[in-house]
Amino acid sequence: MAWRIPLADIDFDVQEEEAVLRVVRSRWLSMGEETQNFESEFASFIGAKHTLAVSNATAALHLACIAAGIQPGDEVIVPSLSFVATANAVRYVGGIPIFADIESEDWLSISPASIEKCISAKTRAIIVMHYAGYACDMPAIMDIAQKHNLVVIEDSAHTIGSELDGHKLGTWGAMGCFSFFSNKNMTTGEGGMLATNNDTLAERLKALRSHGMTSLSWDRHKGRAWTYDVVDLGYNYRIDELRAALGRTQLKKVGGFNQRREALTILYRELLSELTPTVHMPFTKARGTSCYHIMPVLLPRGTDRIKFMEGMKAEGIQTSIHYPPIHYFKNYVEEKQFLRVDLPITEEVGMREVTLPLYPAMSDEDVKTVVDAIRKTLDGL
C-alpha cells in the first residue's frame, strides 16, 4: 500500500551511496577496516570502552546472554512489553525468562518494584528494554542488581543517543545491545552493536561473534596472522563492510535526526492535548534525554483498536502496535513458569497502545494531518 504518511522512513542521500561505493571499490566486503572504524566511532558516540558490530540486535542479545554466563535453568527477568527477541535470547541459552510488569501507563518500562518481586534463588540477570527511547529507572535497577549479585543487560534497540544522568543508555549495565534495523534512528538495514566497559567480556564477545576464532580473514589478509585456533563455541554473527559504511554515515547524522524527532514529538503532544484529550501520552515527564524513537499513545478505554487502525489506514496513515505482550504469544502462553507475578499494567497497555508515525523527514503539517485523522477516526467509532 502507498501510505500517505508511513509509520517510519529512512533518510539516505548521496552520502550513503558514496559510502557503499567506497567499499565496493575497495574489493573487501567482509568484516574489516570499515567495521573497525564504525566500532570505534560508535564507542566514542556512546562513551563505551568496547563496541562490537554484529549482524543484528537479536544476535547481540544472544551473545550477551552467553557472555553473562546464563546456564540452562537460570532465570532472567525481562519485560513482557517488548519485542519478542528480548525473551527469546534468554531461551536460546536454556534460560528461563521471568516477566516483570511495567511501571505505569505514564512510563512503559520495566518496573523496579516488579523486578524485586520476580527475584528467586535461580535469578542470574535482568534484561531491561528502554522503551521508545526513554530510560528505564537505571539507578534503582542497578541497586537491585548489586544487592542480589545480578548481571544487567540493556536492550538498547530503541535508544541510539538517549542518556540518563550523563551516561548514554547501553552503558549502564554489563552489556548494551543496539539495533540498526530499518525503522531505527539510524539504520544499516540489518545490523547491531554490542557495548561493554569490561575487558574480559569484550574479549569473549569478540571470539563468540566469529566462530570462536582467534583471528579473522581480515587479519590474515593484512598479514597479521597465518592461521587460527577455535577457543569457544562461537557463531557467525559478523556484520559486513557495506553495512558498516552505512552505519558510519548514519552515525554522523543521528544527532540531527534525534533533534527533529524531539521537535515532532513536542508538536504531537501539543496537538494531541488540544484536539484529542482522551488519548493518553506516556513519557511526558522528564527522565534523562530521549532519542524519541517512536511515538506511542494509549487509546481511550473501550476503544476498538483494530477499527481505529483501520480508520487511520482509510486516511492513508500507517500505525502499529508496540508491542503485543510477549506472554500472550502462542509460543509463550503455555509456559506458566515464565509468569511469577501478575502483569496488570502490561496487559492494560497491551490492549490500548498504538504507535503513530515518527521520522525525521516528517513535516509539521504531517503531524497535524495525523492528529486530525485521529480525531476524525475516534469521532466515527
C-alpha positions in Angstrom: 0.0 0.0 0.0 1.2 3.5 -0.8 0.8 5.3 2.5 0.1 9.0 2.6 2.1 9.1 5.8 4.1 5.9 6.6 5.0 4.8 10.2 8.7 5.2 9.5 11.1 6.1 6.7 14.8 6.1 6.1 16.9 9.2 5.4 19.5 8.2 2.8 21.2 10.5 0.3 24.3 10.7 -1.8 26.5 10.3 1.3 25.2 6.7 1.9 25.6 5.9 -1.8 29.2 7.1 -1.8 30.0 5.1 1.4 28.7 1.9 -0.2 30.6 2.7 -3.4 33.8 3.2 -1.5 33.5 -0.3 0.0 32.7 -1.9 -3.4 35.7 -0.2 -4.9 37.9 -1.4 -2.1 37.1 -5.0 -3.1 37.0 -6.1 0.6 33.4 -6.8 1.7 33.6 -9.0 4.8 34.4 -7.6 8.2 37.5 -5.4 8.1 38.8 -1.9 8.5 35.4 -0.2 7.8 33.8 -2.2 10.6 36.7 -1.4 12.9 36.2 2.3 12.2 32.4 2.0 12.8 33.0 0.3 16.1 35.5 3.0 17.2 33.2 5.9 16.2 30.2 4.3 17.8 32.1 3.7 21.0 33.1 7.4 21.1 29.4 8.4 20.5 28.1 6.4 23.5 31.1 6.7 25.7 31.8 2.9 25.9 35.3 1.3 26.2 34.4 -1.5 23.8 31.9 -1.9 21.0 31.4 -4.9 18.6 29.3 -4.7 15.4 27.1 -7.7 14.8 24.6 -8.9 12.3 21.6 -7.7 14.3 20.4 -6.8 17.8 19.0 -10.3 18.4 22.5 -11.7 17.8 23.8 -9.1 20.3 21.3 -10.2 22.9 22.1 -13.8 22.4 25.9 -13.2 22.7 25.3 -11.0 25.8 23.3 -13.9 27.5 26.2 -16.3 26.7 28.9 -13.9 28.0 26.8 -13.2 31.1 27.1 -16.9 32.0 23.4 -17.7 31.8 23.1 -21.5 32.0 20.1 -23.9 31.4 17.6 -23.4 34.2 18.9 -19.9 35.2 16.2 -17.2 35.4 16.4 -13.9 33.7 13.9 -11.1 34.5 12.6 -9.4 31.4 9.7 -7.1 30.4 6.8 -8.7 28.5 6.1 -5.3 26.8 9.0 -5.6 24.4 9.9 -7.2 21.1 10.0 -11.0 21.4 13.8 -11.1 20.9 14.3 -9.8 24.4 12.9 -13.0 25.8 13.9 -15.3 23.0 17.6 -14.6 23.6 17.2 -16.0 27.2 15.7 -19.2 25.8 18.4 -19.6 23.2 20.9 -20.4 26.1 18.4 -22.5 28.0 17.5 -19.8 30.5 14.0 -19.1 31.8 12.6 -15.6 31.1 10.6 -14.3 34.0 8.2 -11.5 33.0 8.0 -8.3 35.1 5.4 -5.6 34.8 6.0 -2.1 33.6 6.0 1.0 35.8 2.7 2.7 34.8 0.6 3.9 31.9 2.9 7.0 32.1 6.1 5.1 31.9 6.1 1.9 29.8 9.4 0.5 31.0 10.2 -2.4 33.3 9.3 -1.7 36.9 12.0 -2.0 39.6 9.3 -2.9 42.2 8.1 -5.8 39.9 11.7 -6.9 39.3 12.1 -7.3 43.1 9.0 -9.5 43.3 10.3 -11.7 40.5 13.7 -12.5 42.1 14.4 -16.0 43.2 17.4 -18.2 44.1 17.7 -19.0 40.4 17.8 -15.4 39.2 21.0 -14.6 37.4 20.3 -11.5 35.3 17.9 -8.7 34.4 17.4 -7.5 30.8 15.9 -4.1 30.6 14.4 -2.6 27.5 14.4 1.2 27.2 11.0 1.5 25.5 10.6 4.2 22.7 13.9 5.7 23.6 13.1 6.6 27.2 15.3 5.4 30.0 14.3 2.8 32.5 14.9 3.7 36.1 18.5 2.6 35.9 19.7 3.8 39.3 17.0 1.7 41.1 17.6 -1.3 38.8 21.4 -1.2 39.3 20.9 -1.0 43.0 18.7 -4.1 42.9 21.3 -5.9 40.7 24.1 -5.1 43.1 22.1 -6.2 46.1 21.3 -9.6 44.5 24.5 -10.0 42.5 22.7 -10.0 39.2 24.1 -9.1 35.7 22.2 -6.3 33.9 21.9 -6.4 30.1 20.4 -3.4 28.3 18.2 -4.0 25.3 19.0 -0.6 23.8 17.4 -1.2 20.4 15.3 2.0 20.8 18.0 4.2 22.4 20.6 5.4 20.0 21.6 8.7 21.6 19.4 8.6 24.7 21.1 9.2 28.1 20.4 9.4 31.8 22.5 11.2 34.5 25.3 11.9 32.0 25.6 8.2 30.8 24.3 7.1 27.4 21.8 4.2 27.6 23.5 1.0 26.8 26.5 1.8 29.0 24.8 1.4 32.5 24.8 -2.4 32.6 27.4 -5.0 31.9 26.4 -5.0 28.2 24.2 -2.9 25.9 22.6 -4.2 22.7 21.8 -1.8 19.9 19.8 -2.2 16.7 20.3 -0.7 13.2 17.1 -2.2 11.7 15.4 -0.1 9.0 13.0 1.7 11.3 15.6 2.7 13.9 17.0 6.2 14.5 20.0 5.3 12.4 19.9 2.3 10.1 22.1 -0.2 8.1 19.1 -2.3 7.0 20.1 -5.1 9.3 22.8 -4.8 11.9 23.5 -4.2 15.6 26.2 -3.3 18.1 27.3 -4.7 21.5 28.8 -2.3 24.0 30.7 -3.1 27.2 33.2 -1.5 29.5 34.5 -4.8 30.7 37.7 -6.0 29.0 37.1 -9.7 29.8 33.6 -9.6 28.4 34.8 -7.8 25.3 37.4 -10.4 24.5 34.9 -13.3 24.9 32.2 -11.5 22.8 34.8 -10.8 20.1 35.5 -14.5 19.8 31.9 -15.6 20.1 30.9 -13.3 17.2 33.0 -15.2 14.7 33.0 -18.9 15.4 35.2 -18.7 18.5 38.2 -18.0 16.2 41.4 -16.3 17.4 41.9 -14.3 14.2 39.7 -13.1 11.3 40.1 -13.3 7.5 41.0 -9.6 7.7 43.9 -10.3 10.0 45.2 -12.9 7.6 44.6 -10.6 4.6 46.7 -7.9 6.3 49.5 -10.4 7.1 49.0 -10.2 10.9 48.2 -13.9 11.2 48.7 -17.1 9.2 46.3 -19.5 10.9 43.8 -19.5 13.9 42.6 -21.5 16.8 39.0 -22.0 17.9 38.7 -21.3 21.6 34.9 -21.1 22.1 31.7 -22.4 20.7 31.0 -19.3 18.6 28.6 -18.2 15.9 28.7 -16.3 12.6 27.2 -13.0 13.8 29.5 -10.8 11.8 28.4 -7.6 10.1 29.8 -6.8 6.7 31.7 -3.7 5.4 28.8 -2.4 3.3 26.6 -2.1 6.4 29.4 -0.7 8.5 29.9 2.0 5.9 26.2 2.9 6.0 26.4 2.9 9.8 29.4 5.3 9.9 27.5 7.7 7.6 24.2 7.5 9.5 26.1 8.0 12.8 27.2 11.4 11.6 23.5 12.3 11.0 21.8 10.8 14.0 22.2 13.8 16.3 20.3 15.9 13.8 17.7 13.1 13.3 17.1 12.9 17.0 16.6 16.7 17.3 14.0 16.6 14.6 12.3 13.7 16.3 12.1 15.7 19.5 10.6 18.7 17.7 8.0 16.5 16.1 7.2 14.8 19.4 6.7 18.1 21.2 4.3 19.2 18.4 2.4 15.9 18.6 2.0 16.4 22.4 0.7 19.9 21.9 -1.8 19.0 19.2 -3.0 15.8 20.9 -3.6 17.6 24.2 -5.6 20.2 22.4 -7.5 18.2 19.8 -7.8 14.6 21.3 -7.5 15.0 25.1 -8.9 11.5 25.7 -5.8 10.0 24.0 -3.1 9.3 26.7 0.5 10.1 26.0 3.2 8.3 28.1 6.6 9.8 28.9 5.5 13.4 29.3 7.6 13.8 32.4 11.4 14.0 32.1 13.8 11.2 32.9 17.1 11.8 31.2 17.3 12.7 27.5 15.4 10.6 24.9 16.2 9.9 21.3 12.4 9.8 20.6 12.5 6.6 18.7 8.7 6.0 18.4 5.5 7.9 19.3 3.3 5.6 21.4 -0.2 6.7 22.6 -2.9 4.9 24.6 -6.4 4.9 23.1 -9.3 5.7 25.4 -10.5 2.7 27.4 -13.1 0.7 25.5 -11.9 1.8 22.0 -11.8 -0.9 19.4 -8.1 -0.7 18.5 -8.4 -2.6 15.2 -11.3 -0.4 14.0 -9.3 2.6 15.0 -6.2 1.4 13.0 -8.4 0.6 10.0 -9.9 4.1 10.2 -6.3 5.6 10.2 -5.5 3.3 7.2 -8.5 4.7 5.3 -6.9 8.1 5.9 -3.7 6.8 4.4 -1.8 6.8 7.7 0.1 3.8 8.9 0.0 2.9 12.6 1.5 0.0 14.5 1.4 -1.7 18.0 4.5 -1.7 20.2 4.0 -4.4 21.5 1.7 -7.3 21.8 2.8 -8.6 25.3 5.2 -11.5 24.8 3.4 -13.7 27.3 0.3 -13.7 25.0 2.1 -15.3 22.1 1.3 -18.9 21.2 4.9 -19.9 21.8 4.8 -18.5 25.3 1.3 -18.7 26.6 1.5 -22.3 27.8 4.8 -21.7 29.6 3.4 -20.9 33.0 6.8 -20.9 34.6 7.5 -17.6 32.9 4.8 -15.8 34.9 5.7 -15.3 38.6 3.7 -12.1 39.1 0.6 -10.6 37.6 1.2 -8.1 34.8 -1.9 -5.8 35.0 -0.3 -2.7 33.6 1.4 -4.5 30.8 -1.9 -6.1 29.9 -3.8 -2.9 30.0 -1.3 -1.0 27.9 -1.0 -4.0 25.6 -4.7 -3.6 24.7 -4.7 0.2 24.1 -1.3 1.2 22.7 -1.0 2.5 19.2 2.2 3.8 17.6 1.9 6.9 15.4 4.2 7.9 12.5 7.5 9.5 13.6 10.6 10.0 11.4 12.9 13.0 10.7 11.5 13.7 7.2 8.0 14.3 8.5 6.8 17.9 8.3 4.9 19.8 10.9 1.9 19.6 8.5 2.2 15.8 8.5 1.8 15.8 12.3 -1.3 18.0 12.1 -2.7 15.6 9.4 -2.1 12.6 11.7 -3.8 14.3 14.7 -6.7 15.4 12.6 -7.1 11.9 11.4 -7.1 10.6 15.0 -9.8 13.0 16.0 -11.9 12.1 12.9 -11.4 8.4 13.4 -12.3 8.4 17.1 -15.4 10.5 16.5 -16.5 7.9 13.9 -16.2 4.9 16.3 
